[in-house]
Amino acid sequence: MKYVFVDFEMNEIDRKYRKIRRECANEIVQIGAVMLDEELNEIGEFREYARPVYNDCISGGCAQVTEITYENVADAKPIEEVYAAFADWCAGLAGPRGYRIFAWSENDLTQLLNEMKIKDFGADHPETEWILDNWIDYQQEYSDLIGCRSALSLSTAVGSVGMKFSGHQHDALWDARNTAHIFQIAQDEEQFEKLTAPLIEAFKPPEPMTYSLGDILKAALKRMITF
């Protein structure tokens, strides 16, 4: 079984498409992924832009965070073709149904499902059912590993294992690769525990109180009577 780490960058759907926006607020404009083999070595990468349908520009928020420009996506393939290329890449490199999918947070899967619905694609691809059934929210898995109840950003998680972020943040390929780096480190339990010990200690729940508020009040009252 091989491991695929994937990330999407998304652009806002223009507000004039109010009906569409009720179903899905964004469109995928970039898919990035890396694959690890059974020994956790990187064996391949995938990176493609996708042309938006419901916006003729890159929104300010997307441009600022990702540095993607409209020139990057204007001549790109539509998401239907880019998704099919990604699914084919997974099956071609790992073998059909020979991999699991990891993404940082549940947002990417939600986006994919919503976009599949509004654009009606993916259902006829032989890998789609496997991809959706074997999609793992690694942000949640990592939070569980270190005992954190809140969701950590990818950059924070990278720092927590003693790494510097590789490449450009919010580039889909580099976000996917950094997620894979965290996964690689986490597989060495002894090393992982050493690296994350301070963080795990910080998130450890406080020791339960061995006395009640009533006990405190009784003790205070006793001191008052004594005086």
Disulfide bonds with the S-S distance in Angstrom:
none
